[in-house]
């Protein structure tokens, strides 16, 4: 598989961040993810590495499978 983007990831990430009533800056600060990476996830279809995916899921209270679109709505 050559496609490195998962359709809908950025939408699910934005939804989870909104549900926690957090800003992108807060998410970056609390996870240690750089703002340029977060900008890439939200705006440019970049995908997080495994460690950042786990950090995001723990902070946002969702599973990695949900962020990746492998399970239904939260």
N, C-alpha and C positions, 0 to 999 in steps of 0.2 A: 504494500500500500504506500503510495507516494504522497498522498494528501496528508498534510500535517495539521489540518484544521478540522475541528469537529463542529458541524453545523449546530448553531444554537448555543454554543458554550458561552459566548459573551452575553447573550440574553439571560441565561440562567444565572450567570455570575452577577449581573446587574440586579436581577430580581432578588437574589439572596442578600446582596448588600443593602438594597432598599428595605427589605423586610427587617433587617437588623437596625435600620435607621442610622447607618454609618456613612461617612464620606469615604471616597477612595483614599484620601490621605490617612484617615484613621486606620483603614484596612492595611495600608502599607506599613504604617508605624507598628501596628500590633503583630503583623506577620513577618516583618523584616523584608518584605518584597519591595523592590525599588519602584519608584513612581513611573519610570520609563517602562518597566515590565508591565505594570498595571495598565498603563496607557496602551501598550501593545495588545494586552488581552482584551480590553474593551473596544478599542478602535481599529485595530489592524489584523485581527484574526490570529494573533499569536496564541500559542498554547503554553501553559505553565509546565515546568518540569515536574517530576513526581513529588519532590519535596514541597514545592510551592502549592501544588494541587492539594496535598494533605493539609498544609497550613491553612489554606483558604477554607477547606471543608470543616476543619475543627473550629475555626473562628466563627464561621457563618452558620454553624449548626446544621449542615447538610452533609450528605454522603458524597464521596468522590464519584460514585456511580451516577448520582443525580446531576452533579455538575457536568459530567460527561454525556448526559442524555441516555444513560443506560437503564434508568428506572424512572417511574412516573413522578407526577407532581408531589411537592412537599405539602 
